[in-house]
Structure formats: structure tokens, C-alpha cells
Amino acid sequence: MAKFIKVKKVMKAKRVQRLRGSQDSFRSLLMNKLRKEGGRADLKCIIREQVPKHIMDMMLAVPLHKRAGYPVARKKGSFDPKNWQTVEGKKVIVDFSRESWLPDEYSQGVKSTNKLACKKGGNGGTYTVYMNPEGRTFYHKWQVEDATGETYSISHGWNGVVRLAQLTLETMRLDSDASFFKLLSARERAVLPKISEFYFAVVSARRTRSDKGLKGIATVQTAFKSAGVDPVWYVDAESLEEYRALGLNAKVGGKLTPARNMALRDARKYGKVCVQSSDDISQWEYRHGKKAEDRSMDALNAAHKAAEHYVISPVQAARFMVAKMRAAPEEVKPKLGGVYCLASCSRTFAGDVESRYHFCIGDFFVDDHSKITFDENLTLKEDYDFTCAHIQEYGSVMRINRMTVTAKHYSNEGGACSNRDAKGVEERKNIAILMRKWPNAIFDHRRRQNEVNLRWKEHCEEEEEKDEGRTRKANAKRGRVKPTIRKRSSSYLPLKGVLIRTCKKALSPYIETRLATVANRTMAAVCAGSLRFTDASGTNRVYSLTDARYDVMKGYLTIKCQQLAEKPFLKPGIKPKTSAKLAKKPLVKPKTSAMKDLQELKYQQDEVEATINRILPEATLDEKSEESFALLMDGFLKHLLKKALLKETSAKSYVRAFSSLFKRDLRSYEASAGEEYKTLIKESPQNKKAHGQYNAAVSHFRSFYQVMVNR
């Protein structure tokens, strides 16, 4: 019975609809409803998925006085917003949003637009309008100011913005302490800190001068206040009075890193845990569920979707992290706790709930009585340096991979964004400082410009080697039937290149053993399928191209390319003919992008050949003999000439194509006529460049071989 109740409770939690983001918000639903009623033909392109009826009914059921567009302070005898119409008689619906300048006694609504008078027509648009207490409708801010004779600052309607944040928080339906802290173990609950043990700080600057900035401030302040705490806002001196005018507990903190250090000093002065938050966070979330079955994106997304979803307060998030930190098994506990660095944690379902040597983003973190401070030479990416300093001093950090925050980061006006420039000069300046301080931990991001990765080498190499084994086991479980050629943007490994051992030592003993085995051999030899080694789990497996690529990437091996031999069809001493025009024409250096494309094609072709050598049986000595193969090709040519649709030139070209493939791969006749071989040849760049001639040659050989076997 108890088990049944537990299952029922989980199902109920999954049914709760937490509307968040622009697409699922009540306002977005309302706007889409108006567009649909207006006959928008492109509405299917706007809405990514069909909105369930019960969610739309939930939006329509929200009473008008629970919407942000309703007057904050409605005057007695004023016009009722539920009867709101324009002069033309157009119905206006009270909005779920509110402008930061709008006076408290005004209403904000949305209406559908009229059909255009032009030949093309067009309808289904929406328009945001405002209404004064007398029921008059205005379309622009300047009209409202003209009617009242006043000029409204961007923060004039602050009370309405705070009310918007409060109503949004009610819609989110935060999880209770009891339900969320059940996820902690008994040992972790024993060290769960009280709210009074924390010092909450929000680092901000120049956010009071835009509508987005004010709404972000209201959202963060409301999130803390609803949890029973009043955070201290560390702001720049220029904006201090603007923050205090909003009723915030603000003090001068200076620029970004000095403000962070001041908050740390204040927390340590009071003997409390320092919690620092950005001023543009709109939500704190946690996902609790099982690991993904494998590392494919489909499996990760499925695990993320199936996980139990918690929407929590910043205070709950801070207490949860500190409990995890204090319950860590090490004698020296981690002193820094953080959240996952992206808004979605689906990728983390391949690994553990906590990471001990990964980057803790500065948007939201806790510092549990450490001695570390921020480097004030850094104006950006200071959180990378702070994380590295904690790992070096205390041996690890505690990043909760399933906990995320929704923050604007780059797009919000003010704050750290004002330190960035379009050309990325400041970013590169700070990256240079980081790389000088942490040369073995901070590396350039492989894909994103002016970004870095934190990889604490002493531990990341061990984790990667473990991941390599886990990935292989997952692939073996799935049992791929059809061999596929995967495109990768890694370095080109020539099959004729010789693998040379470097002086760098591997942390795992089995890696060292296999390196000694493959050293001073060619890529073609080591990837032929004959070399085997025992991995960390005790499994005996074949050394493959993936293993070679890993060893080269980690710096354990290097490739020494051999000089190319003379073309076999050129006799010694005879040079190829070259026209006088071509000899005089200067060489044009190919573009970098073209070189990369060629390199990628070479890599793919080498991977095809290595796969063929690894999975298909080699030809016997009799099959390799010149006499046997010549007889086979004579029979193949006669078979092709019997086909009425094939000309003699076409038949001979197919024989030449197959002959070149056999002399290159030296696979058995039966394997060369198999489905796997045909699939690999079809996907090879060599075949695509020849417009499918090699695939056609193999197909014809298959039909010939079947006839020959049947005889």
C-alpha cells in the first residue's frame, strides 16, 4: 500500500504544470490565442508544439485581479477593466505583463489588430495598450504622459513590477522544504544548515536603467524575500541611490571582483556562509532521476524528461549545496558549492549528480568559510579563477550537476555585460591572465570563440579513461548491426604514419602497457585488428582507430609520416609530362577551409579502410595469388559482358575498380561479396568522388560471386 501511494505521489508531481519561459508563459498563451482568433495562417510556425487544452483553460481561469496588467492600486469608482473596450468597440483583455514605467492606477491590456486596408490585407496581430481610471485607452507612453502632464521614469511603476514578480512566483508553485530535502541522505540531512547561518549577497550594477534590468531585480528580490531573507545588494557607487530608491538594502561594492570580495569579507566577519547571486536569475531548478542508459543525446534527453522536476527557492538551493559539501567523505571538505553552468542539465544524466573538479559558475554559489578571494585583476571570468583556487587549496569543489539557474548572462544590460566589448578584447585579456595563472587547468574552448574550459588535469584524465570504457560497453550492449562512418573534427591520422612514443606518462597502467605494444608501428598495422590489450575492467579487446586517436590527442603518441613512394605506373627516371603553361603558372595556396575539408575526407577514407581491415576476414594465400585473382577477374568480366545493358567499356571499368579495391584491402572473396563490405564502400569518400562507381563494381561482383558459388 505504501508503495502504491509513493507512485501516485510521483505521478501527481509530474502532472503539475509549471509555466516558464516565453513560449509557455500565460502571456504567450494569451497572445497566441488572440493571433489564432484573428486568423493567423503562420501560427503553426510560431507555436512549437500543440498547447494542451487544460493549460489554455488554466490561463483563461486566472482572475483579472491576479494579472500583472490589473491596476496595482485601483481607485474607488474607477472603470472596471473587465469591461474594457476601445472606442471602436474592440475587446481588450487584461495583460499578464506590465511596463516598468506604468503608473499604479493604470491598466495594461492586449487586443487584436484590425485588418489592413491594403490589397494584401492581413490580420491576426496583437497590440499592447494602456487604460487610465476613467476608461480611456492609450497606445503609446507619450500619449499617457501627454494626458497626465507628467514625464515617467523607467522605474516609475516599480510597485507594478514587484507585483508582476510576486504573481510569477505564485504561478511557479515552489516545492516545499519537506519534499525537496527528502532527496538528501540521512548523513546529509544531519548537517543541513539553518537559514540563519547564511549571508545572502546579490552583486549588481547599472540594472536600474532598463525595463529588463528592473524586472530582473524584482524577480531576484522577490525570490529571496518570499523565502524569508533580505539580501544585501552590492552595487556601484554611481547607482547606489537608484537601488535604494527601490527599497533595496544596497551598499557600495565597486566593480565586479571588488564587490564579490567585499561580500565574502562581510560574511566572514559575521561568521556565516556566503551565498552570492547574480541579479538576473529568474528560476532555480533541480532534477532527480536515474542515469541515462547510454551517452546518446536521445537517451540523455529521455532521462532528463523522466526525472522528477523541482522548482525551488535560492535559500533551498543554498542549504542543499552546503549539506552536500559538509557530508562529503573526505577529511578536508570542499568549501565551494555551485550549480551546473547551463540552463538545461540533460547532458549531466550521463554522469554523477555531483562533480568535484569542474567549473562552478559565478551566477549562484556558496562559500563555506573559506580563505579564498577573487583576483581583482580580472574583470570577467573571475569565477574560473575562484574555482581553480578552491580546488588547489581544498582538493575539490562541490558542483551539483542536476541543479540549474535560468539567467540572462550576455543579453542583459548593465552588470558584467558592460565590461564586454563587441571585438572580445576584454574577454581575451582576461583569458590570457587565467592561462598564465592556471596553464594546466584552463584551455581554449574548441568551438566557442573567446571562451575557455576548466579541466583539472590530474583528475580529468582518469575520468576520461573511465568514460572511454563505459562508452564501449554501452555500444556493445546496443549491438550495432550496420557499420557507420562517423564524421569527427579531430586531427588526421595517416595509415602509413608511424606511431612514436612520447615522454608523457599515462596515469592508468593498462594505457602504459598498450602504448608499449603499439609504439614504432604504422597506423595500418596497429588498426588491422590483430593487436589486443586488456582494459581497466579486465576486458580483452582489439586496439582500434579510436584508441589511437585518443592516445595521440592525449600526447602519449605522435605520428611520424613516411615519405611517399614513387607512383607505381611511372617507370624509374621518367617524369610526368607537364605543359609549359602549367609550369609557368604560380602555385595558389588553397584556402584554410578547403584544406580542412580535404583533411576531413582523408580521415573518413582512412577510417573506412581501417574498419574494413578490422571487421572483415583477410584473403587466403591462394586468393591473394596473382594466378587465382586473374582467373577470378576473367570470369567476372565474362559475367558482365553477358548482361545486355552493359557495354564492354563499362564492364572493364567495373573490373578495374573492383581490382583496385581488392589489391588495397586484401579481404577474402566471400567477404568482398558481403553486405558489410558493400555498405562500407558505399559510404566512403572515394566512392562518392567517383560518383558511385566503386559501389556499383562491388554490387556487380556480389551477383557474379553468388552465381559462381551456386555452380
N, C-alpha and C positions, 0 to 999 in steps of 0.2 A: 504493500500500500504506500509505504514511504517513497519507494522508487517511482511509483506512478505519479505521485504529487510532484516530485522533483522534475520529471519530464514535462509535466503540464506547465510548471512554472517557467522552464526554459522556453517552451513554445510561446508562452504569453509574452515573454520579454522580446522575442523576435518579431512579434506582431506589432509592437509599439512603433509607430511611425514618427521618426524624428526628422522634421523637415529642415534641411540646412542647405546652404549654397544657393546660387541664383536660380538654378533650374527647379529645385524642389521647394523653394520658399513659397509662402502664401501669396506674396505679391506677384511672383512669377506665374503662379497658377491663375490668379485673377487677370493678369494681362493677357495670358493665352486664351482664357475664356472669352474675353472681350474681342480678341482677334478672330477667334473661331466664329463667334456670333456675327462678326462683321463680314464673314465670308472670305477670310484669307486663304488663297489657294496654296500658298507655300508653308502652311502651318506644320505640315508633316516634316518639313526640313528643319523647322525651328525646335520642335519637341523631339528629343532624342528617343523617348520611349513613351508608350501609352500610359497616361496617368490613370491609376485605378479610381473607380467611382467613389469609393469610400474616402479617399484622400481629398477629392474635389468637394465632397459633401462636408468634410471636416473643415475645409477652408470657408465654405459658404455659411457654416453654422457658427462661426466666430461672431459674437455680437459686435455691433458698431463701436460701443464704448471700450472694447478690448482691442481696437485697432489703433495704430500709431497716428493715423490721419485724423482721428477724432480730436476735438479741442482738448487741450490739457486742462484748461480752466474754462468751462462753458458758462457764459453769463446767463443769469436768470432772465427768461423771456426771449432768449436768442433763438434764431431759426434752427429747427431740428435737422441735422444732417441726413436723417433717413428719408426726408422729402426733397433732397437736393436735386434741382434741375437747372439747366441753363436757360437763357432767355428763349431759345428755340424749342424748349421742351425736352431737351436731351437729358436722359437719366445719368446722374453722376454717382459713382459708388465710392464710399469712404475707403481710402488707401490704407495699406499695411505699412507704408513707409512715411517718412516725414523729413522735410528740408530743415537743415540746422538753423536757418535764419527766420523761419516762420514764427510769427507771434503766437503765444499760448492760446489765445481765444479764437484763432483761425482754424479752419478745417482744410485737409488736403484730400483730394479725390482723383479718380481716373475716369475717363469717359472715352467712348469710341469716336473716331473722327468721321466727318461727313464724306460722302463720295466726291471724288474730284470732278471738276467741271470740264476737264479736257476730254478729247475723244477717247483716249486710252482708258479713262476712268480710274478705278482703283479704290478700294476701301479696306477695312479691317485694321486700320491703325489705331493707336491709343494716344491720349494726351493727358498730362498731369495738370490739374487745375487747383485753385485755392478759393475758399469761401470765407467772407467775413461774417460776424454775428448777425448781420441783417439779411443774409442770404444772397448777397451779390457775388457773382463768380468772376475770378480774375485768372488770366492765362500766363502772366509774367510777374516777376518780382518787382520790376519797375512800376507796374500798374498798382500793386499793393502799396508801395511807397508813395506813389502819387496820390492815392486815395486817402492815406493817413497823414501825409505831410511829414513823414519821418524817413530816415535812412537806417536800414537794418544791417548790423554787422553780421559776419558769418556765424557768430556764436550767440546771436540774439535769442534763438529758440532752443537754448541748451536744455531747458526742462523737458521739451518735447523729445529731444534726442535721448535723454536719460530714460524717459518713459518707453521709447522705442526699444532700448536695450533691455529693460525690465520685461516687456512683453515677449521679446525674442527668447529670453531666458526661460520664461514660463512655457513657451512652446517646445523648448528642447527637452523638458522633463528630465532633469538630472537624476542620476541614480543615488540612492541613499548610502550613507556610510556603512550600514549593516550589510547591504547587498554587495557593495564593492570590496570591502575589506575581507569578505569571506574568501576571496581569491588568495589571500596571504596564508602562508603556513602557520602552524602554531608557534614556531620559533620566531617568525617574523611579527606575528601579532603581539608577542610578548614584549617586543621593543618598539612598538608603534608609538611615535611621539604625540604629545598633545599639541593643540593649536597654539597654546601659549609659549611653546618652545621655539617658535618661528619668528623671524623678522622678514616681512614681505616688502620688497622694493620693486618699483617699476622705473626703468630707465627710459627717458623720453626727451624730445627736443623738437620745438617748432611744429608740433602736430595741431596746434590750436588754430591754424590759419587756413584750414581747408575743411570742406564738408566731410570727406572721408576720414581725415585725421580726427575730427571731433567725434565722429561715430565710433571710431576705434577706441578712443579714450573712454567714452561712455560704456562701451562693451566690457572693457577690462575692469574698470572701476566697479561696475555693477556685479561682475563675476566674483570679485573679492568681497564686496560688501554683503552680497547675499549669503556668502559663506561665513560671515561674522567677523571679518577683519577689515581694517582700514589701511591700505598700503601707503608707503611713503613714495612720492614721485620725485625722482632726481632729474632735474631739468637744467637747461642752460640759463644763464643769468638774464639774457635778453627776454626770455619767455616766462620768467618766474611769475610776474603779476597776472599774466594771461591765464596760467594754470590755476593760480589761487582764486581768480575771479570765478572759476567754475566750481569752487568749493572743494578743491583737492588739497590734500596735505602735501604740499610741494616745498622743496628746498633746492638751493643751487648745488648742482653736482659737477657742472662744467661739461667738457666734451665726453665722448663715449667711454673711453677707458678710465679717465679720472673719476667719472660718475660711478662706474662699476666698482672701483676700488674704495670709494667713499662709502658705498652701501655695504661692502664687505667689512670695512673698519667699524661702522656703526653697529652691525650685527655682532661682531666680536666684542665690542665694548659692552653690549648688554648680555653677552654670553648666550647668544641664540644662533640657531641655524639660519643662514642667509638664503632666501629664495629670491631670485631675480627673474623678472618677466619683461618681455617686450610690451610695447603699448599698442600693438596691432593684432593681438591674438583674439580670435572670435570663438574658439572652441577647444576644449581639452577632451580627448577620447582615449579609450582603451579597448583592445580586442583580446578576448580569451578563447582559445580554441586549440585543436590538435595541429600538429605539424602537417605540412603538405606531403603527399605520397612521393613526389619527386620534385625536381627543381625546374620543371617546365612552367611557363607563365600561366597556362591553363590550370595546372594543379595548385599553384600559389594563389591565384585569384579565387579558385573554388574553396580553398581552406580559409581565406580571408572572409569570404562571403558567409561561410558556415559558422564562423566564430561568433561568440556572444559579444554584443556591442554595448559598451558602457560610455555614457556621456557624463563627465564628472566636472567638479569644480577645481580651480587651481590649488585650493587648500588640500583637497583629497589627493590630488596628484603628488603634491609635495610630501605629504605624510606617507604615502605608498612608497615613494622612492627612498626616503630615509629609512623606513622599516627594512627594505631590501638591503640597503647598504650596511646597516648595523647588524643584520643577521648573516652577513657573508662569512664563509667558513675560515677565511684567512685570519691570522693573528693581527696583522696590520689591515684595518678595514679601509675600504675606499672612502674618500672624503668628498667626491664629486659625483652627483647623480644628474642624469639628463634624459631627454626624450629622443625618439627617432627623428632623423633630420629631414624627412619628407612628410607630406600631409597624409599619404597612404602608406601603411606598413605591410602591404601584401607580400613584398619580397622577403620580409623577415620570417615568414612562415616556413622557410627552408631551414632555419637555424633555431638557436635557443632564444628564450624570452629575454635574457639579459646578455649584454656584451660587456666585456671587461677591458677591452683595449681599443675601443672605437671612439670616434668623434662625438662629443656632446655639444649640441648647438646652443648658442647663447640666448636664444629666444625664451627658453624656460629651463632653469637648472637650480639645483640646491647645493650649497657648500656647507658641509657639516664640520664646522670648527677647524678648518684647515689653516695653513700658514701661507698659502699661495696667493699671489696678487696678479693682476693683469699688467702686461707690459705696455706702458703708456707711450712707447714709440710707435705702437700700432694704432692706426685709425680705422682699420677694417680687419676682419678675420682674426680678431683678438681671441675668439673662443677656441680656435685651433691651438694657439699657443698655450692657453689656460688648460686645455685638456692634456697636452703633452707634459706640461709641468706637473700636473697631478699624477700622471702615470709614472713619471720619473721619480717623484718624491714618495708616493704611497704604493707603488706597484701596480695599481689598476684604478679604473673608474667603474661606475655602475650606470650603463645606459639601458633603459627599459625599451626594448625594441618594439613592443606592441603598444606603447603609449605615444600618441602624436598630438601635435597642436596645429591648428589652422591659422597661419599667419600670412601677411601680405608680402613680407620680405622686401622685394625690389620695387614694387609698384607704388607703395605708399609714399606720400610726400613728407619731407622732414626726416628727423632722426638720422640714422646711419646712411640713409639713401642720399642725403645731401653731400656726403663725403665722396660718393661715386661720381665719376665723370664718364661721358659717352665713349671716350677713347680707351678707357680702362687703365689710365696712367696710375691712379691711386691703388687700384687692385694689384697691379704688377709690382708697385713699390712695396706694398705690404707682403706680397708673396715672396719677394726677394729677402725680406727680413726673416720670414718664417723659415725659409730654406737655409739661411745662414745659421740660424739657431738650432734647427732640427733637420740636419741633412739626411738622417737615416729614418725619418718618420714622415716628412712632408714631401709629396711628389706632385708634379703637374697632373691635372686631370686629363685623361686620354681623349675625351670627346668635347668637353665644355671649355670654352676659352676663358682665361682669367679665373679659373677655379683650381682647387687643389684636392688631393686625397690624403687622409691621415692613415698610414699603415705602420703600426708599431712592429718593426721587422722581427724582433725576437719571438713574437707570438704569431704574427700573421702567416709566416712561412709554414709553421706547424699546422695551423688551421687549414691552409690551402691544400697541404698534402693529405689531410684527413678528408677534405671535401672531394679531392680527386678520387679517392677510394669509394666514397659514398655515391658519387655520380655514376661511377662504373657499375656499382651494384644495382642502382635504380634502372640503368639502361638494360642490364641483363634481365631484370625482372620483367620489364616491358616486352622484351624479346622482339626486336625489330626484324621483320621478315625482308622488307625491301631495303637494300643498301642505299643510303643517300649521301650526296656530297654536300657538305655544309660550307657556306661561304664565311670566311673569317678575315678580319682585318689585321692579321698577325704577319710577322715577317716571313719572307720566302725562304724555304729550306730546300736547296737543290739536292736531288737524289745522288748526284755524283760528288757532292761535297763530303769531306772527311770530318768526323766529329773529334774535336780536340778537348781534352780535359783541362779545365782552368784550376787555379789555386783555391777557389772558393769552396768551402766545405758545406755539405748539406747537414741539416740537423737530424734527420732520420737516418738510421743505419742502413735501412733497405735501399734508400736512394743512393748512398755511397757505393753499395755493392753493385747496383745496376749500372752506375756510372763507370765503374772499373771494367764492366763487361763490354760496354759499347764503345769505349774510348779507342781512338785510332782506326775506326771502321767507317765505311761510307754509309750515307743515309740509306741507300738502296739495300745494303747488306743487313743493317740493323732492323729495318722495317719490313723485311721479307717474310717474317712470321716464324723464323727459326730460333730467334733469341727469346728466352723466357727468364722471368725473375719472380721472386716471392715478395708480395707487398706487405704492408704493416699488419693486415688482418690474417696473414698466413696463406693467402690465396696465390697459387702459382698461375701467372698469366703471361701473355705474349707482349713483348715490347713493341709499341705501335708508334705511329707518327705523332699522336697526341702526347705520348711520353717524351719523345724527342723535342717537340716544340716547347713543352713545359721546362725541360732541363736547360734548353738554350735560353728561354725567357728569364729563368731564374739566375742565369750567369754561371751555371755549373759546367756547361759545354760551349764551345764556339765552333763555327763552321769554317773550314779551310777549303776553298774552291780549287779544283784541279783545272789545269789548262785544257781547253777544248782541243780534241784531236782533229786532224785534217778530215775534210769531208770524204767519205768512202768512195764516192763516184768520181773524184778528181785524182788523176794519176800524179805520182810524185814529180815535182818540177814544173808542172803545168799550172798556170794561174788562170782564174776565170776571166772571160772576156768582159771588158768594161768599155762603154762608149766614151768618146773624147768629151762629150758634153757633160756626162755624169762625173767624169774625173775632174773637170774644172769647177763643177758646181760646189759651193761651200756647204759643209755639213750644217744642218739646222738642228739645234738641240731640242729634243721633244719636251713638251710641257710636263710639269710635275704630275698633274692629274692623269695624263696619258701613261706616264711611267708607272704610276700606282696601279692603273687598270691592267697593264701588261704583267706586272708583278703578281697581281691577284690571280690572273688567268694561269700563270705559270704554277702558282701554288695549287690551284684547283686541279690542274692536269697532273701534277706530281702526287696529289692525294688520291686521285683515281688510280694511277699506276701502283701506288703503294697498297691501296685497298685490294686491287686485283692480285697482287703478289701475296697478300696476307691471307685472303679467304678462299682462293681457288687453287686446286692441286697443280703441281708442276708437271710438265710433259715428261714422258719416259725417255730414256736414251734412244730407243728405237724411233719414237715420234720426232725427236729432235734431229735425227739423221737427215742429211740432205736428200738422199735417195727416196726415203719414205715420204718426206714432205713434198717432193717434186711429183711423185705419183698421186698424192692426195690432191694437189692443185690441178693436175691434168684432169682428174676425174671431176673436180669442182667446175673447171672451165667447160667440159663437155656437158655437164648438167645444166649450166646456164645457157649454153648455145641451143639446147633443146627447147628452151622457152621461146615461143614465137614473138613475144613482146620485146625481147632483149636483142639489141644489135651486138655485133662482135666487139666493137669498141667499148660498149658499156660492160659486157661480160668480162673483158680483160681488165678494165679499171677496177671492178669489184674484186677480182682475183688479186690484183696488185695491192689493193687496200687491205684485204684480209692477210696477205702475206706479210705486209709491214707490221700489222698488229701482232701476228704470231711470233715473228722474229724479235719483237720488242718484249713481249710478255712471257713467251715460252710456257704457256699453260697447256694442259692436256687437250686432246682433240674433243673429248667429251665435255670438258669444262668450257672450251671455246664455243661450243654449240649450245651452252646452257642459258637459262633466262637471266641469271645474275650477271653474267658477263655482258650480255646484250644491254641490260639496264645501265651498267656502269659505263659502257662505251657510248650509249645514247646521251648520257648526262655530261660527258667530257667536253671541255672547251675545244679539243682537237676535232671532234665530230661536228660541233656547231660551226666551227670555222670552215669546215669542208662541206657545209650545207647538208649534213646527214649522210654523207657517202659511207663513212665507216660503219654507222648503224645499219645501213642497207646491206653492206657487204656481210656483216655478221648474220643478219636475218636470212640472206640467201644461203650462207654456209650452214645455218641450222637446218633449213629444209633439205639441203643436199646430204647432210650428215644423217638425218633421220631415214632418208631413202637408203643410204649406204648401210646403215645398221640393220634395217628391215630385210635387206638382201641376205 
